[in-house]
Amino acid sequence: MKKALAVALAATMIIASLTGCGGSSSTASTTAAAAADSGKESAAAEAPAGETYHWRMAHEEYDGDMQDVYCKEFIQKLNEKSGGRITVDLYPVGQLGDAIQQCELLQNNALEFAIISPGNTGSIVPENQLFSLHFLFPSDWNKTLEVLQTSEALNKDLAEKYLAKNIKVLQYWTEGAMWWTSNVSLKDPSAFKGLKFRTMQSPMIIAAYEAYGANPTPMSYTEVYSGLQLKMIEGQENPTSAILTSKFYEVQKYLTDAQSNLYMTCTCVNPTFYDGLPDDIKAIIDETIAEMYPRSFEIQDELNGAAVEKMQSLNPDLIVEALTDEERAAYKELAPKAYEEYGKIVGDEGRAILDKLLEEVAAIEAK
């Protein structure tokens, strides 16, 4: 009940703030409502001349983080391509609640767009937890990009699972490989035994670290720094850019390049809103999304590239380690325990999505 009230209150606050600053001649909510009231099966082919759009978008990170940079460029492109007719208010994590609450606002059409990471929404779309499985994607980065772009398992089967929960996936993208921070060396899986390791609120991520013997501890992103500082948790995983901007390196001794899994996320839209838009406005969104796919990997390179060196310069005592092929193999032997858990969580349909993805990965790796 409290959670539902919080989501409703947040939605009211967004709409109130939009109205208070003058709103626009056409908001996404009213556009979708008008289409529904008229009983039309599809939106108008073109928007009326001079029609303007004022939308809202949320992401799960802080100012200057990867999602923030992506969203600002996405919004700028929408504005430019529409000749200034589209404007979008941006809400970083914490402004409208945590990542799960932002997702619920999107589902309820209180937000038009949101960046939704599977690690935060496993309870909403359980099948998306396959992204949390370790050693699932190719080690060759170019082949991983091919999987994300061409996979039917992801872009059709999994996307349909999102749509069933009133979320339309526009694009999957990655913020880079996960790195571990800790106060003990993690070169050997035995070091994880009993380690209080922070995870997102995903049963699959929890299972992945339980496979190594850790004590996974779900915690909101906004609480991680203080949790590490107070030793409520002893380690965590994130791309290097997030570790840098959130200053986790200040309160940890080791930074480990494990290459165990990717930090996956996706750009999503409320389907009722999207389906109610005129075709020419949809085309602007679709074109922008297509352009942001290669740009998302450029942003990743830009932000992750120098992050390790910068952290070492800010904390000379930070020990940076990389798993050798032999050490990775020791972890890889344990990882399939979590694959079995995934099948139990999602059932036959979810397991079929994973099996198809594994076949697609194998085919691309064999090229």
Number of C-alpha atoms within 10 A of each C-alpha: 5 7 9 11 10 14 21 16 12 19 21 13 14 18 16 12 12 17 11 9 8 8 15 17 12 15 21 24 20 13 19 20 14 14 20 16 8 8 9 11 10 13 20 15 12 12 15 9 6 8 12 18 20 18 21 22 22 27 28 27 22 19 13 14 21 25 26 21 16 22 23 16 16 18 20 17 21 23 17 13 15 17 10 13 18 23 19 19 14 17 23 23 19 17 13 20 17 18 26 21 21 30 29 21 24 28 22 17 22 26 26 25 30 28 27 26 26 26 26 26 21 22 16 16 19 21 27 27 24 26 22 26 22 21 18 21 22 17 13 9 12 9 16 18 17 14 22 19 15 12 18 16 21 22 16 13 17 21 21 16 21 18 16 10 13 18 26 23 23 16 20 19 21 20 24 22 20 22 24 22 29 25 17 16 18 21 19 13 19 13 14 23 14 13 22 20 25 26 27 22 21 20 22 28 27 22 23 24 26 21 22 23 17 21 21 25 19 18 15 15 20 15 9 20 20 13 18 24 14 11 14 14 23 21 28 24 22 19 22 29 25 23 25 21 18 17 14 24 25 17 21 23 18 20 29 20 20 21 17 21 20 23 19 19 20 18 20 22 25 25 20 22 22 21 17 23 21 19 17 15 21 18 12 18 20 15 14 18 18 13 13 20 16 12 15 19 17 12 18 23 15 13 22 21 13 13 19 18 13 12 23 15 11 14 15 10 14 20 18 16 16 15 17 12 9 9 15 18 13 14 21 17 12 17 22 17 17 24 20 12 15 25 17 12 15 18 12 11 14 21 19 15 20 24 13 16 21 15 13 18 20 14 11 14 15 7 6
